[in-house]
Amino acid sequence: MEALPELSILLVEDDPLQGERMAMLLQSLGQNVRLAETGEIALDLFAAAPSDLVLMDVILPGIDGFETTRRIKSICDGRWVPVIYMTVLGGCANLVEGLHAGGDDYLVKPVEFEILEAKLRSAMRTLGLYRDLERSRDELARTNAALRGANRELESFTYAVAHDLKSPLRAINGYGSLLASSEATRLSADGRSSLEKILEGTERMGLLIDDLLEYSRVERAPTAFEEIDVRELTSQLLADFNEEIGRNGATVELAPSCSSILADRSGLMHALRNLLGNALKFSAGAANPRIVIACTSKVGRCHISVCDNGIGFDMHHHERIFDIFHRLHRDDEYPGTGIGLAIVRKAAARMQGRCWAESAPGQGATFHLEWPIPAAALNS
């Protein structure tokens, strides 16, 4: 039979003869054994150097084996250490109490060598699986921490680059505008055309930088849930889009069910601003552009939707449209940076929620945003 892997075993036994016999049996199986005659000594030994496995007598002077097990489990710090009782006590009640205390198995005294070896092999197999799981968990935690750090660095880099680009871009746009106003008559037709393209390019670049900065701010700002008046929030947004709404002849309605909602104000504002902007842009060609904002709050979840009667899209693209810089239309058809819906998804993730869309070509589109309400926000 394959040899047992060596483990550090804490043997808790108050009978010196029984303790010596058990220690010899364990050492013959290749185990590293420490012997404690009381629960108090066992706790001191375990605290100084945690063991891989504990063999615990139940009847001990001072604190008994069950209480000693409870205290050992409390200092394991999430690490699983199997405890096998050694007892002459019978009866279901004693076994149940031992298991509730944190025990994992038991041996009946006097302990037979073959049964001891079989119990150890069983415990070691399970222990091996737990250790593999712990290593995988720790590796996953390290990977997640590294990813969070990389994301923070990327967000900081994006913010810094976008912020630093604004200054030279303003200079290019300013000098270009000055040239267009003061020197236009001296330029050839090709020169004026080139200058117009320069100014258009700086405008598009400015929009892209603004959107990148907004994308970065969504990630960087802290999340704080509060009760928000949806009508008041929507009124603020509509004021920002007032000119575009008037130019398109659009109607924006707020469903009667919308009142107050628990959300992160910054995240919700970012999401609704981009959803409303998209709805206005893609419904501009409709005979009577109409946008409906609806919201519900129930069973610990909040939901907001923005529905338009615009051009819609093929649901084949419904996942990719939330990817940053992904666009379904050419810039000369529908201008944009391809960042708006990525901001919506980031705002949803910021509230531990999700976003999705429903649409069909020529049938308009409905964008949904849903998130759970934290228990702390419900109880505040």
C-alpha positions as CSV (number, residue, x, y, z in Angstrom):
1,M,0.0,0.0,0.0
2,E,1.2,3.5,-0.8
3,A,3.0,5.2,2.1
4,L,1.1,8.0,3.8
5,P,2.3,11.6,3.2
6,E,3.9,13.1,6.3
7,L,1.7,15.5,8.2
8,S,2.0,17.4,11.4
9,I,-0.5,15.8,13.8
10,L,-1.5,17.1,17.2
11,L,-2.4,14.3,19.5
12,V,-4.5,15.3,22.5
13,E,-4.7,12.5,25.1
14,D,-4.6,12.8,28.9
15,D,-3.7,9.1,29.5
16,P,0.2,8.9,29.3
17,L,0.2,5.2,28.3
18,Q,-2.6,5.7,25.7
19,G,-0.8,8.8,24.4
20,E,2.6,7.0,24.1
21,R,0.9,4.1,22.3
22,M,-0.9,6.3,19.8
23,A,2.2,8.4,19.2
24,M,4.2,5.3,18.4
25,L,1.5,4.1,16.0
26,L,1.4,7.4,14.2
27,Q,5.2,7.6,14.0
28,S,5.3,4.1,12.5
29,L,3.0,5.5,9.8
30,G,5.6,8.2,9.1
31,Q,3.8,11.1,10.9
32,N,5.2,14.0,12.8
33,V,3.5,13.9,16.2
34,R,3.1,16.4,19.0
35,L,1.5,15.2,22.2
36,A,-0.7,17.3,24.6
37,E,-2.2,16.0,27.8
38,T,-4.8,18.8,28.3
39,G,-7.0,21.0,26.1
40,E,-5.1,24.1,27.4
41,I,-1.7,22.7,26.3
42,A,-3.2,21.6,22.9
43,L,-4.4,25.2,22.3
44,D,-1.0,26.6,23.2
45,L,0.8,24.2,20.9
46,F,-1.7,24.8,18.0
47,A,-1.5,28.6,18.4
48,A,2.4,28.4,18.3
49,A,2.4,26.1,15.2
50,P,-0.9,25.0,13.6
51,S,-1.0,21.3,12.8
52,D,-2.4,19.6,9.7
53,L,-4.7,17.3,11.6
54,V,-5.8,16.8,15.2
55,L,-6.6,13.6,17.0
56,M,-8.7,14.7,20.0
57,D,-9.6,12.8,23.1
58,V,-13.1,13.8,24.3
59,I,-12.7,13.4,28.1
60,L,-9.9,15.7,29.3
61,P,-9.1,17.4,32.5
62,G,-10.1,21.1,32.4
63,I,-11.8,21.9,29.1
64,D,-13.1,18.9,27.3
65,G,-12.3,17.8,23.7
66,F,-15.4,19.4,22.2
67,E,-14.6,22.8,23.7
68,T,-11.0,22.4,22.7
69,T,-12.1,21.7,19.2
70,R,-14.3,24.8,19.1
71,R,-11.4,27.0,20.1
72,I,-9.0,25.3,17.7
73,K,-11.4,25.9,14.8
74,S,-11.8,29.6,15.8
75,I,-8.0,30.2,15.4
76,C,-7.7,28.3,12.1
77,D,-8.3,31.6,10.2
78,G,-10.4,30.0,7.4
79,R,-7.9,27.1,7.0
80,W,-9.5,23.6,7.2
81,V,-7.9,21.4,9.9
82,P,-9.6,18.0,10.3
83,V,-10.3,17.0,13.9
84,I,-10.9,13.3,14.6
85,Y,-12.2,12.4,18.0
86,M,-11.0,9.4,20.1
87,T,-13.7,8.4,22.5
88,V,-15.2,5.7,24.6
89,L,-18.5,7.7,24.7
90,G,-21.3,6.1,22.8
91,G,-24.7,7.4,21.7
92,C,-26.0,9.7,19.0
93,A,-26.2,12.8,21.2
94,N,-22.4,12.7,21.9
95,L,-21.5,12.3,18.2
96,V,-23.9,15.2,17.2
97,E,-22.4,17.4,19.9
98,G,-18.9,16.6,18.6
99,L,-19.8,17.4,15.0
100,H,-21.5,20.6,16.0
101,A,-18.3,21.6,17.8
102,G,-16.4,21.3,14.6
103,G,-15.2,17.6,14.6
104,D,-15.0,15.8,11.3
105,D,-14.8,12.1,12.3
106,Y,-14.3,9.8,15.3
107,L,-12.4,6.7,16.4
108,V,-13.7,4.4,19.2
109,K,-11.1,3.5,21.9
110,P,-9.2,1.3,22.1
111,V,-8.0,2.4,18.6
112,E,-7.0,-0.4,16.2
113,F,-4.0,0.2,14.0
114,E,-5.7,-0.8,10.8
115,I,-8.7,1.5,11.5
116,L,-6.4,4.4,12.5
117,E,-4.5,4.0,9.2
118,A,-7.7,3.9,7.2
119,K,-9.1,7.0,8.9
120,L,-5.9,8.8,8.3
121,R,-5.9,7.9,4.6
122,S,-9.5,9.1,4.3
123,A,-8.8,12.3,6.1
124,M,-5.6,12.9,4.1
125,R,-7.5,12.5,0.8
126,T,-10.0,15.0,1.8
127,L,-7.3,17.3,3.2
128,G,-5.4,17.1,-0.1
129,L,-8.5,18.2,-2.0
130,Y,-9.1,21.1,0.5
131,R,-5.4,22.2,0.2
132,D,-5.7,22.2,-3.6
133,L,-8.9,24.2,-3.3
134,E,-7.2,26.7,-1.0
135,R,-4.3,27.1,-3.3
136,S,-6.6,27.7,-6.3
137,R,-8.6,30.2,-4.2
138,D,-5.5,32.0,-3.1
139,E,-4.2,32.1,-6.7
140,L,-7.6,33.4,-7.9
141,A,-7.5,36.1,-5.2
142,R,-4.0,37.1,-6.2
143,T,-5.0,37.2,-9.9
144,N,-8.1,39.3,-9.1
145,A,-6.1,41.7,-7.0
146,A,-3.6,42.0,-9.9
147,L,-6.4,42.6,-12.4
148,R,-8.0,45.3,-10.1
149,G,-4.6,46.9,-9.8
150,A,-4.1,46.8,-13.6
151,N,-7.6,48.2,-14.2
152,R,-6.9,51.1,-11.8
153,E,-3.6,51.8,-13.5
154,L,-5.3,51.7,-16.9
155,E,-8.1,54.0,-15.7
156,S,-5.5,56.4,-14.3
157,F,-3.5,56.2,-17.5
158,T,-6.6,56.9,-19.6
159,Y,-7.6,59.8,-17.4
160,A,-4.1,61.3,-17.5
161,V,-3.7,60.9,-21.3
162,A,-7.1,62.3,-22.1
163,H,-6.7,65.2,-19.7
164,D,-3.2,66.1,-21.1
165,L,-4.5,65.9,-24.7
166,K,-7.1,68.6,-24.1
167,S,-4.6,71.4,-23.8
168,P,-2.8,71.0,-27.2
169,L,-6.2,70.2,-28.8
170,R,-7.6,73.5,-27.6
171,A,-4.6,75.2,-29.1
172,I,-5.0,73.5,-32.5
173,N,-8.7,74.4,-32.5
174,G,-8.1,77.9,-31.4
175,Y,-5.5,78.7,-34.0
176,G,-7.5,76.9,-36.6
177,S,-10.6,79.0,-35.9
178,L,-8.4,82.1,-35.9
179,L,-7.0,81.2,-39.3
180,A,-10.4,80.4,-40.7
181,S,-11.8,83.8,-39.6
182,S,-8.9,86.0,-40.5
183,E,-7.2,84.3,-43.5
184,A,-10.1,82.5,-45.2
185,T,-10.2,84.9,-48.1
186,R,-6.5,84.4,-48.8
187,L,-6.7,80.6,-48.8
188,S,-7.4,78.5,-51.9
189,A,-10.5,76.3,-52.1
190,D,-8.3,73.3,-51.3
191,G,-6.8,75.2,-48.3
192,R,-10.2,76.2,-46.9
193,S,-11.4,72.6,-47.4
194,S,-8.3,71.3,-45.5
195,L,-8.8,73.8,-42.7
196,E,-12.5,72.7,-42.4
197,K,-11.3,69.1,-42.0
198,I,-8.8,70.1,-39.4
199,L,-11.5,71.9,-37.4
200,E,-13.9,68.9,-37.8
201,G,-11.2,66.5,-36.7
202,T,-10.4,68.6,-33.5
203,E,-14.1,68.7,-32.7
204,R,-14.4,64.9,-33.0
205,M,-11.2,64.5,-31.0
206,G,-12.6,66.7,-28.3
207,L,-15.8,64.6,-28.1
208,L,-13.7,61.5,-27.8
209,I,-11.5,62.9,-25.0
210,D,-14.6,64.1,-23.1
211,D,-16.1,60.6,-23.4
212,L,-12.9,58.9,-22.3
213,L,-12.7,61.2,-19.3
214,E,-16.4,60.4,-18.5
215,Y,-15.6,56.7,-18.9
216,S,-12.7,57.0,-16.5
217,R,-14.7,59.1,-13.9
218,V,-17.4,56.4,-13.7
219,E,-14.7,53.9,-12.5
220,R,-12.9,56.3,-10.2
221,A,-15.8,57.8,-8.3
222,P,-16.9,56.0,-5.1
223,T,-20.3,54.3,-5.1
224,A,-22.9,55.5,-2.7
225,F,-26.6,54.5,-2.8
226,E,-29.3,57.1,-2.0
227,E,-32.9,57.7,-2.7
228,I,-33.2,59.6,-5.9
229,D,-36.3,61.5,-7.3
230,V,-36.4,60.1,-10.9
231,R,-38.5,63.0,-12.1
232,E,-36.1,65.6,-10.8
233,L,-33.1,63.7,-12.3
234,T,-34.9,63.3,-15.6
235,S,-35.7,67.0,-15.7
236,Q,-32.0,67.9,-15.2
237,L,-31.1,65.6,-18.1
238,L,-33.8,66.9,-20.4
239,A,-32.5,70.4,-19.8
240,D,-29.1,69.3,-21.1
241,F,-30.7,67.9,-24.3
242,N,-33.3,70.7,-24.7
243,E,-31.9,72.0,-27.9
244,E,-31.6,68.6,-29.5
245,I,-35.1,67.6,-28.4
246,G,-36.5,70.8,-30.0
247,R,-34.5,70.3,-33.2
248,N,-35.7,66.8,-33.7
249,G,-39.3,67.5,-32.6
250,A,-39.0,64.6,-30.1
251,T,-41.3,63.7,-27.3
252,V,-39.7,62.4,-24.1
253,E,-42.1,60.8,-21.6
254,L,-41.6,59.5,-18.1
255,A,-43.8,56.6,-17.2
256,P,-46.3,57.2,-14.3
257,S,-44.7,54.5,-12.2
258,C,-41.5,56.5,-11.9
259,S,-41.1,58.2,-8.6
260,S,-38.1,57.6,-6.3
261,I,-35.5,54.9,-6.6
262,L,-32.5,53.7,-4.7
263,A,-29.3,54.0,-6.7
264,D,-25.8,55.5,-7.0
265,R,-26.6,59.0,-8.3
266,S,-23.4,59.4,-10.3
267,G,-23.7,56.0,-12.0
268,L,-27.4,56.5,-12.8
269,M,-26.8,59.9,-14.2
270,H,-24.0,58.7,-16.4
271,A,-26.1,55.8,-17.7
272,L,-29.3,57.8,-18.3
273,R,-27.4,60.6,-20.0
274,N,-25.9,58.2,-22.5
275,L,-29.1,56.2,-23.1
276,L,-31.1,59.3,-23.6
277,G,-28.5,60.7,-26.0
278,N,-28.5,57.5,-28.0
279,A,-32.3,57.4,-28.1
280,L,-32.4,61.0,-29.5
281,K,-29.7,60.3,-32.1
282,F,-31.2,57.1,-33.5
283,S,-34.8,58.2,-33.4
284,A,-34.1,61.6,-35.1
285,G,-35.2,60.2,-38.5
286,A,-38.6,59.0,-37.3
287,A,-41.8,60.8,-38.3
288,N,-42.6,61.5,-34.6
289,P,-39.6,60.7,-32.4
290,R,-40.8,59.3,-29.1
291,I,-38.8,58.2,-26.1
292,V,-40.3,56.6,-22.9
293,I,-38.3,56.3,-19.7
294,A,-39.8,53.7,-17.3
295,C,-38.7,52.4,-13.9
296,T,-39.7,49.9,-11.2
297,S,-38.5,48.9,-7.8
298,K,-39.4,45.6,-6.3
299,V,-38.1,42.5,-4.5
300,G,-34.8,44.2,-3.7
301,R,-34.1,45.2,-7.3
302,C,-34.4,48.4,-9.3
303,H,-35.0,48.6,-13.0
304,I,-34.9,51.4,-15.5
305,S,-35.6,51.3,-19.3
306,V,-35.2,53.8,-22.1
307,C,-37.4,53.0,-25.2
308,D,-37.3,54.8,-28.5
309,N,-39.0,54.4,-31.9
310,G,-35.8,54.8,-33.9
311,I,-33.9,52.7,-36.4
312,G,-33.3,49.8,-34.1
313,F,-30.6,47.2,-34.7
314,D,-30.1,43.5,-35.3
315,M,-30.0,41.5,-32.0
316,H,-27.1,39.6,-33.4
317,H,-25.1,42.6,-32.2
318,H,-26.7,43.0,-28.8
319,E,-23.7,41.9,-26.7
320,R,-21.0,43.8,-28.7
321,I,-22.7,47.1,-28.7
322,F,-21.7,47.6,-25.1
323,D,-18.0,47.1,-25.9
324,I,-15.9,50.3,-25.9
325,F,-15.4,51.8,-29.4
326,H,-17.7,49.3,-31.0
327,R,-20.1,51.0,-33.4
328,L,-22.8,49.7,-35.8
329,H,-22.9,52.7,-38.1
330,R,-20.4,54.9,-40.0
331,D,-19.5,58.2,-38.4
332,D,-21.0,60.1,-41.4
333,E,-24.3,58.4,-40.8
334,Y,-24.5,58.7,-37.0
335,P,-21.7,60.6,-35.4
336,G,-20.3,59.2,-32.1
337,T,-17.3,57.9,-30.3
338,G,-18.4,54.3,-29.5
339,I,-18.0,54.9,-25.7
340,G,-21.5,55.8,-24.6
341,L,-22.9,52.3,-24.1
342,A,-19.6,51.2,-22.6
343,I,-20.2,53.9,-20.0
344,V,-23.7,52.5,-19.4
345,R,-22.3,49.0,-18.8
346,K,-19.6,50.4,-16.4
347,A,-22.3,52.3,-14.5
348,A,-24.4,49.1,-14.2
349,A,-21.3,47.2,-13.0
350,R,-20.6,50.0,-10.5
351,M,-23.9,49.2,-8.9
352,Q,-23.4,45.4,-9.1
353,G,-26.1,45.3,-11.8
354,R,-26.4,44.6,-15.5
355,C,-27.6,46.2,-18.7
356,W,-29.0,44.7,-21.9
357,A,-31.0,45.8,-25.0
358,E,-34.0,44.6,-27.0
359,S,-34.5,45.7,-30.6
360,A,-35.2,44.8,-34.2
361,P,-34.2,46.7,-37.4
362,G,-36.7,49.5,-38.0
363,Q,-38.6,48.7,-34.8
364,G,-36.9,51.0,-32.3
365,A,-34.8,49.8,-29.3
366,T,-35.3,49.4,-25.5
367,F,-32.3,49.6,-23.3
368,H,-32.5,48.1,-19.8
369,L,-30.5,48.8,-16.6
370,E,-31.1,46.7,-13.5
371,W,-29.3,46.5,-10.2
372,P,-29.8,45.0,-6.7
373,I,-30.5,47.3,-3.7
374,P,-27.8,46.7,-1.0
375,A,-29.3,45.6,2.3
376,A,-27.5,48.5,4.0
377,A,-29.3,51.0,1.7
378,L,-32.7,49.3,2.4
379,N,-32.2,49.5,6.2
380,S,-30.9,53.1,6.3
